[in-house]
Amino acid sequence: MKLIAVSKKQPVDKIRTAIAAGQRAFGENYAQEALDKIAALKDEDVEWHFIGPIQSNKTRLLAAHFAWVHSVCRLDIAQRLNDQRPSSLAPLNICLQINTSGEASKSGVSVDEAHDLAHAIVSLPHLKLRGLMTIPAPCDDFDEQRRPYHQLQDLFLSLHQQGILIDTLSMGMTNDFEAAIAEGATMIRVGTAVFGERE
Ligand SMILES: *Cc1c(COP(=O)(O)O)cnc(C)c1O
């Protein structure tokens, strides 16, 4: 299980401290803020993960500077990332963001639509579909916390049955990572519990 230290709204010196302690993977939500940090830390061996909402006019920056994008929920965005990924770099690792709450206001593709999107993305040569991500509505009850993560695990298995051999479940944050781990998380995205409250 891999820890993504979510460094959005955290200063570069805190990221340096985490790097010195052995942390390599960092998560960012805002393209411009992330680029400033990536530039400041370019001499460090860091793996950058984009986990925020994706605007079409930012895909070129994401394709050039990140190793992973966890928040893909539309085919046109995936196509842009594919077309804009520099060919000097390895394929961009992708997770589909799934709306497990069913609320129309929440971002992410529905479980039903995820199959078609996954099949379309596996054919894009400069992307590598790695797995699924979700951000559930916050809640404090452990069993309730497990439910959306169990749904993600079910979808993961159903994609495997269709021959889409993904290996990543990106799920769990400060408030609920234990529930996510209980449901098979392979990556947890933790900010506050690593760095303290955001600025
Ligand atoms: C901010 C954020 C996190 C980390 O949240 P914490 O509660 O601080 O651990 C994880 N994933 C996503 C997508 C986020 O936006």
The ligand as a Tripos MOL2 file, in Angstrom:
@<TRIPOS>MOLECULE
LIG
   15    15     1     0     0
SMALL
NO_CHARGES

@<TRIPOS>ATOM
      1 C1         -7.4720   17.1970   -0.1440 C.3       1 LIG1
      2 C2         -7.6380   15.8360   -0.7240 C.ar      1 LIG1
      3 C3         -7.1570   14.7060   -0.0370 C.ar      1 LIG1
      4 C4         -6.5320   14.7460    1.3430 C.3       1 LIG1
      5 O1         -7.4630   15.1720    2.3120 O.3       1 LIG1
      6 P1         -7.1310   15.0780    3.8700 P.3       1 LIG1
      7 O2         -8.4770   15.0230    4.5080 O.co2     1 LIG1
      8 O3         -6.3770   16.3190    4.2230 O.co2     1 LIG1
      9 O4         -6.3340   13.8530    4.1070 O.co2     1 LIG1
     10 C5         -7.2750   13.4810   -0.6660 C.ar      1 LIG1
     11 N1         -7.8260   13.3510   -1.8910 N.ar      1 LIG1
     12 C6         -8.3120   14.4160   -2.5550 C.ar      1 LIG1
     13 C7         -8.8970   14.2120   -3.9060 C.3       1 LIG1
     14 C8         -8.2320   15.6850   -1.9980 C.ar      1 LIG1
     15 O5         -8.7280   16.7320   -2.6850 O.3       1 LIG1
@<TRIPOS>BOND
     1     1     2 1
     2     2     3 ar
     3     2    14 ar
     4     3     4 1
     5     3    10 ar
     6     4     5 1
     7     5     6 1
     8     6     7 2
     9     6     8 1
    10     6     9 1
    11    10    11 ar
    12    11    12 ar
    13    12    13 1
    14    12    14 ar
    15    14    15 1
@<TRIPOS>SUBSTRUCTURE
     1 LIG1         1 GROUP 0 **** ****
